[in-house]
Amino acid sequence: MSSTASWRTFVSVIASAAALLAGCATSGNLLYADDFRNTSLWVVESEQPASVTTHAGVLDIDSPAGLTLWFKPKLEGPLEIVFEAKAVDAGGPNDQVSDLNVFWMAHNNDGVEPIYSKPRRGRFAEYNDMLTYYVGLGGNRNTTTRFRRYIGDPQLRPLLREHDLAAPALMLIPNEPQSFRLVANGRTIEYWRDGDRLFQFQDDAPYTAGWFALRTTWSHLQIRKLRIRRLDD
């Protein structure tokens, strides 16, 4: 390999690392970016054996049961988390078009860090005792879309009436890429899909730091272009 080619390879590697790691991004307010060249920044908790792979900028999650995928770095607000996602319906055994779910600003109620150091195996009830914001888009076999503020209680997960949606237009659309934006900006907590705000919550005791996770159960999802950005104070 020529010295010029070696230099170009070196520059390419440095640029990729800079886009991935906090404090090294080219944009002043960009904290993290993942274009899914590998899964090194993620921790999988899976109820049954599942496939979590990356290829050509796509994170492919193909799971027969409950699965939570934690982004390793701890996040501190105010911030937004944006990504693209698609529910795959192509005849596969897990192509059920259900449960594109997220936790954000999540932390353990006993203060143990990181959040994924506490043993969990992907079963949904194991996450009840967290402190977190949660949206389940297309849950219950694509019949419900819900926002919850988890309060650290193993049994109680409060659900406000206005945060329990059932309109077909608010469910998953098979094989259609959609954009998502999660906001934790002080007291203001928001969830956006394709430029439409589905949920806004004013939290008198906001969760200002914690972890982000993708969550599903018996489905096949594809994720692209994760970006986490600092918001202006």
C-alpha positions as CSV (number, residue, x, y, z in Angstrom):
1,M,0.0,0.0,0.0
2,S,1.4,3.4,-0.9
3,S,2.0,6.1,1.7
4,T,-0.8,8.1,0.3
5,A,-3.3,5.3,0.6
6,S,-2.1,4.5,4.1
7,W,-2.7,8.2,5.0
8,R,-6.2,8.1,3.5
9,T,-7.0,5.0,5.5
10,F,-5.7,6.6,8.7
11,V,-7.8,9.7,8.1
12,S,-10.9,7.6,7.4
13,V,-10.5,5.6,10.6
14,I,-10.0,8.8,12.7
15,A,-13.1,10.5,11.1
16,S,-15.2,7.4,11.8
17,A,-14.1,7.4,15.5
18,A,-14.7,11.1,15.8
19,A,-18.3,10.8,14.6
20,L,-18.9,8.0,17.1
21,L,-17.4,9.3,20.3
22,A,-18.6,12.1,22.5
23,G,-16.6,15.2,22.4
24,C,-15.1,14.4,19.1
25,A,-17.9,15.2,16.7
26,T,-17.6,17.8,14.0
27,S,-20.8,19.5,15.1
28,G,-20.7,21.5,18.3
29,N,-23.9,20.1,19.7
30,L,-23.5,16.5,18.5
31,L,-22.8,14.2,21.4
32,Y,-23.0,10.8,19.6
33,A,-23.6,9.4,16.2
34,D,-23.9,5.7,15.2
35,D,-24.2,4.6,11.6
36,F,-24.1,1.0,12.7
37,R,-20.8,-0.3,11.4
38,N,-20.8,-2.7,14.4
39,T,-22.6,-3.2,17.7
40,S,-19.8,-2.2,20.0
41,L,-21.8,0.6,21.6
42,W,-24.8,-1.6,22.5
43,V,-25.7,-4.2,25.2
44,V,-28.3,-6.8,24.4
45,E,-30.7,-8.3,26.9
46,S,-32.7,-11.0,25.2
47,E,-35.5,-13.3,26.5
48,Q,-34.7,-15.8,23.8
49,P,-31.9,-16.2,21.3
50,A,-32.2,-13.4,18.8
51,S,-30.3,-11.8,15.9
52,V,-28.8,-8.3,16.4
53,T,-26.5,-7.4,13.5
54,T,-25.3,-4.5,11.5
55,H,-24.8,-4.2,7.7
56,A,-24.5,-1.2,5.4
57,G,-25.5,1.3,8.0
58,V,-28.5,-0.7,9.3
59,L,-29.0,-2.2,12.8
60,D,-31.1,-5.2,12.3
61,I,-33.0,-6.6,15.3
62,D,-34.8,-9.9,14.6
63,S,-36.2,-11.3,17.8
64,P,-38.8,-14.0,18.7
65,A,-39.4,-12.6,22.2
66,G,-38.6,-9.7,24.5
67,L,-35.4,-7.8,23.7
68,T,-33.8,-4.6,25.1
69,L,-30.8,-3.0,23.4
70,W,-29.0,-0.5,25.6
71,F,-26.8,2.3,24.2
72,K,-23.8,2.1,26.5
73,P,-22.9,5.7,27.2
74,K,-24.8,7.5,30.0
75,L,-26.6,10.6,28.7
76,E,-27.1,13.9,30.4
77,G,-29.8,16.5,29.3
78,P,-30.9,18.7,27.9
79,L,-30.8,16.6,24.7
80,E,-32.6,15.0,21.8
81,I,-32.3,11.5,20.4
82,V,-33.1,11.0,16.7
83,F,-33.1,8.0,14.5
84,E,-34.8,6.3,11.6
85,A,-36.7,2.9,12.0
86,K,-38.6,0.5,10.0
87,A,-40.9,-2.5,11.0
88,V,-40.0,-5.2,8.6
89,D,-42.8,-7.3,7.0
90,A,-41.2,-9.6,4.5
91,G,-42.4,-13.1,5.5
92,G,-39.9,-13.9,8.2
93,P,-40.9,-15.7,11.3
94,N,-40.6,-12.6,13.4
95,D,-41.9,-10.1,10.9
96,Q,-44.9,-9.3,13.1
97,V,-45.0,-5.4,12.8
98,S,-45.2,-4.7,16.5
99,D,-43.5,-2.9,19.4
100,L,-41.0,-0.3,18.3
101,N,-40.4,0.8,21.8
102,V,-37.9,3.1,23.6
103,F,-36.6,4.0,27.1
104,W,-34.8,7.2,27.6
105,M,-33.1,8.9,30.6
106,A,-33.5,5.5,32.3
107,H,-31.8,4.7,35.5
108,N,-32.1,2.0,38.2
109,N,-34.1,2.9,41.3
110,D,-31.3,1.7,43.6
111,G,-28.7,3.9,41.9
112,V,-26.7,1.0,40.5
113,E,-24.8,2.1,37.3
114,P,-24.6,1.5,34.5
115,I,-28.2,0.5,34.1
116,Y,-27.3,-2.7,32.2
117,S,-25.1,-3.9,35.0
118,K,-28.3,-5.1,36.8
119,P,-29.2,-8.6,35.6
120,R,-32.2,-8.5,33.2
121,R,-33.0,-11.0,30.5
122,G,-35.3,-9.1,28.2
123,R,-38.6,-9.9,29.8
124,F,-40.7,-6.7,29.9
125,A,-41.7,-7.0,33.6
126,E,-38.0,-6.9,34.6
127,Y,-37.9,-3.2,33.7
128,N,-40.8,-2.0,35.8
129,D,-38.5,-0.9,38.7
130,M,-36.6,1.6,36.6
131,L,-37.0,5.4,36.6
132,T,-37.4,6.3,32.9
133,Y,-39.5,7.7,30.1
134,Y,-41.0,5.1,27.8
135,V,-43.0,5.0,24.6
136,G,-44.4,1.8,23.1
137,L,-45.3,2.4,19.5
138,G,-47.5,-0.3,18.0
139,G,-47.6,-2.3,21.1
140,N,-49.9,-5.3,21.8
141,R,-49.6,-6.5,18.2
142,N,-49.8,-3.0,16.7
143,T,-53.0,-1.9,18.5
144,T,-51.7,0.6,21.1
145,T,-49.2,3.5,21.3
146,R,-48.5,4.6,24.9
147,F,-46.3,7.0,26.8
148,R,-45.3,6.2,30.4
149,R,-43.2,7.8,33.1
150,Y,-41.8,4.9,35.1
151,I,-41.5,5.7,38.8
152,G,-39.3,2.9,40.1
153,D,-42.1,0.7,41.4
154,P,-41.9,-3.0,40.4
155,Q,-45.7,-3.2,40.0
156,L,-47.0,0.3,39.2
157,R,-46.5,1.9,35.8
158,P,-48.8,5.0,35.7
159,L,-50.6,5.6,32.4
160,L,-52.5,8.8,31.8
161,R,-55.7,8.5,29.7
162,E,-54.3,11.0,27.2
163,H,-51.2,8.9,26.8
164,D,-53.0,5.8,25.8
165,L,-53.6,6.0,22.0
166,A,-55.4,3.5,19.7
167,A,-55.9,5.4,16.4
168,P,-54.7,3.3,13.4
169,A,-52.8,6.3,12.1
170,L,-50.6,6.2,15.2
171,M,-49.5,2.6,14.8
172,L,-46.6,1.1,12.9
173,I,-46.7,1.0,9.1
174,P,-45.1,-2.1,7.6
175,N,-41.9,-1.6,5.6
176,E,-42.0,2.2,5.8
177,P,-39.0,4.0,7.2
178,Q,-40.0,6.6,9.7
179,S,-38.1,9.3,11.7
180,F,-38.2,9.6,15.5
181,R,-37.2,12.3,17.9
182,L,-37.1,11.9,21.7
183,V,-36.6,15.0,23.8
184,A,-35.5,15.5,27.4
185,N,-35.3,19.2,27.9
186,G,-35.6,20.0,31.6
187,R,-39.2,19.6,32.5
188,T,-40.3,19.2,28.9
189,I,-40.4,15.6,27.6
190,E,-41.5,15.0,24.0
191,Y,-41.8,12.1,21.5
192,W,-42.1,12.9,17.8
193,R,-42.7,10.7,14.8
194,D,-42.2,12.0,11.2
195,G,-42.4,15.6,12.4
196,D,-45.6,15.1,14.4
197,R,-45.4,15.4,18.2
198,L,-47.4,12.4,19.6
199,F,-46.6,13.1,23.3
200,Q,-45.6,16.1,25.4
201,F,-45.3,15.8,29.1
202,Q,-44.3,18.5,31.7
203,D,-42.5,16.8,34.5
204,D,-42.2,18.5,37.8
205,A,-39.4,16.2,38.8
206,P,-37.7,15.4,35.5
207,Y,-35.2,12.6,34.9
208,T,-32.2,14.6,33.6
209,A,-29.7,11.8,33.1
210,G,-29.7,8.2,32.3
211,W,-29.5,5.6,29.5
212,F,-31.3,5.1,26.1
213,A,-32.6,1.8,24.9
214,L,-34.5,0.3,22.0
215,R,-37.0,-2.3,23.0
216,T,-39.2,-4.8,21.2
217,T,-40.9,-8.2,21.5
218,W,-41.5,-10.7,18.7
219,S,-40.7,-8.4,15.8
220,H,-38.2,-7.5,13.2
221,L,-36.9,-3.9,13.2
222,Q,-34.3,-2.0,11.3
223,I,-32.7,1.1,12.7
224,R,-30.6,3.8,11.0
225,K,-28.8,7.1,11.6
226,L,-28.8,7.4,15.4
227,R,-27.9,10.9,16.5
228,I,-27.8,12.3,20.0
229,R,-27.5,16.1,20.3
230,R,-27.2,18.6,23.1
231,L,-30.0,21.1,23.3
232,D,-29.5,24.7,24.3
233,D,-30.1,25.3,28.0
